[in-house]
């Protein structure tokens, strides 16, 4: 089983909207998670730097988080991850989920500090989830 550790090395948050002016009623928050490459540290460990960005539209704030994630496991599991990376397949979902979870937790604290809505997906009421044709929500709004 692959074990993932996430280390945050840099945090930044900037409020671009004047504090004297109330925030717009409709905000879109775009989240981008980039894993910047996989490097073999040992036969049982792979490391990848990452960058997490939360951008607001209109441009009220910007949150950036950088760090590295380490995956440890059997040689066979890590060989498959490296092979998938070299063949330009999507990064492992387990790695993306671990990085996203840690980065979103940090982004929530930063957003509270700078006074902007947190970068969270909208909550969909249970009735809307049950409607036929109700697909996944792809935009974040605050």
Residue pairs with C-beta under 8 A, 6 or more apart in sequence:
1 73
1 77
2 71
2 72
2 73
2 77
2 78
2 81
2 92
2 94
3 71
3 72
3 73
4 69
4 70
4 71
4 94
4 95
4 98
5 69
5 70
5 72
6 67
6 68
6 69
6 98
6 99
6 101
6 102
6 103
7 67
7 68
7 69
7 70
8 65
8 66
8 67
8 102
8 103
8 106
9 66
9 67
9 68
10 64
10 65
10 66
10 67
11 64
11 65
11 106
11 110
12 62
12 63
12 64
12 65
12 110
13 61
13 62
13 63
13 64
13 107
13 110
13 111
13 113
13 114
14 61
14 62
14 63
14 114
15 60
15 61
15 114
15 115
15 116
16 59
16 60
16 61
16 62
17 23
17 58
17 59
17 60
17 61
17 116
19 115
23 60
23 116
23 117
24 58
24 60
26 141
27 56
27 57
27 58
27 60
27 117
27 141
27 142
28 56
28 57
28 139
28 140
28 141
29 54
29 55
29 56
29 57
29 117
29 119
29 140
29 141
29 142
30 54
30 55
30 56
30 57
30 140
31 52
31 53
31 54
31 100
31 104
31 119
31 140
32 51
32 52
32 53
32 54
32 55
33 50
33 51
33 52
33 96
33 99
33 100
33 103
34 50
34 51
34 52
34 53
35 48
35 49
35 50
35 69
35 91
35 95
35 96
35 99
36 48
36 49
36 50
36 51
37 48
37 49
37 85
38 46
38 47
38 48
38 81
38 82
38 85
39 46
39 47
39 48
40 46
40 78
40 82
41 47
41 70
43 75
43 78
44 72
44 73
44 74
44 75
44 78
45 70
45 71
45 72
45 78
46 70
46 71
46 72
46 78
46 81
46 82
47 68
47 69
47 70
47 71
48 68
48 69
48 71
48 91
48 95
49 66
49 67
49 68
50 66
50 67
50 68
50 69
50 99
50 103
51 64
51 65
51 66
52 63
52 64
52 65
52 66
52 99
52 100
52 103
52 104
52 107
53 62
53 63
53 64
53 65
54 61
54 62
54 63
54 107
54 111
54 119
55 62
56 62
56 116
60 116
61 111
61 114
61 116
63 107
63 110
63 111
63 119
65 103
65 106
65 107
67 99
67 102
67 103
69 95
69 98
69 99
71 78
71 81
71 92
71 94
71 95
72 78
81 92
81 95
84 90
84 91
84 92
85 91
104 119
104 120
107 118
107 119
108 118
108 119
108 120
111 117
111 118
111 119
112 118
116 142
117 142
118 142
119 140
120 140
121 137
121 140
122 137
122 140
122 141
124 134
124 137
128 134
